[in-house]
Amino acid sequence: MATLSERNEVPALAGWTVEKQAAVVLRLLQGEPIDAVSVETTVPIEVLDGWRRVFLAAGASALRDYERRLAKEMAAERRRREAEPAHSEFTAVPDADPAAANLPVPQHLHYLWVTLGLDAD
């Protein structure tokens, strides 16, 4: 069978958006026979096969790029965490709240403070 380039023919593919091409390629990847899809869409088998090859190559390339980007982001996050000082809930003592001194002291705490001698200024 002669290919399109050997016959010097260019199929009339006007109106075939990338979205439509991707939908047809997905049908092929889901197992629909290429000859049946070719007849239904009036797109030559060679063109459908080309779309499928480009789609798979681009998908593989995108997955490789994704893996590289993910590894780079994880390394950056790891470096950021290693650069942070270690924090513990016990290492930092909050600053005293000056407004807290004006709050009324509950009776049971006042009794405890007086008993322990903590009320002396």
NORBEL-V123185 format. One record per pair of residues at least 24 apart in sequence whose C-alpha atoms are under 10 Angstrom apart, sorted by the first residue. I is the first residue (numbers start at 1). J is the second residue. D is the distance in Angstrom with one decimal. If there is no record, write none. Layout:
i = {I | I}
j = {J | J}
d = {D | D}
//
This chain:
i = {2 | 3 | 3 | 3 | 3 | 4 | 4 | 4 | 4 | 5 | 10 | 10 | 11 | 11 | 11 | 11 | 12 | 12 | 12 | 13 | 13 | 13 | 13 | 16 | 18 | 21 | 21 | 21 | 21 | 22 | 22 | 22 | 24 | 24 | 24 | 25 | 25 | 25 | 25 | 25 | 25 | 25 | 25 | 26 | 26 | 28 | 29}
j = {46 | 44 | 45 | 46 | 47 | 44 | 45 | 46 | 47 | 46 | 44 | 47 | 42 | 43 | 44 | 47 | 42 | 43 | 44 | 42 | 43 | 44 | 47 | 43 | 51 | 48 | 51 | 52 | 55 | 51 | 52 | 55 | 48 | 51 | 52 | 49 | 50 | 51 | 52 | 53 | 54 | 55 | 56 | 52 | 55 | 52 | 56}
d = {9.8 | 9.6 | 9.4 | 6.9 | 9.5 | 8.5 | 9.7 | 7.2 | 8.3 | 9.8 | 9.9 | 9.6 | 9.2 | 7.3 | 7.4 | 8.3 | 9.2 | 8.3 | 9.9 | 9.2 | 7.5 | 10.0 | 9.7 | 10.0 | 10.0 | 8.6 | 7.3 | 9.1 | 9.3 | 8.1 | 8.5 | 7.6 | 8.1 | 8.9 | 8.8 | 8.6 | 9.7 | 6.7 | 5.5 | 9.2 | 9.8 | 7.5 | 9.3 | 8.4 | 9.2 | 7.7 | 9.5}
//
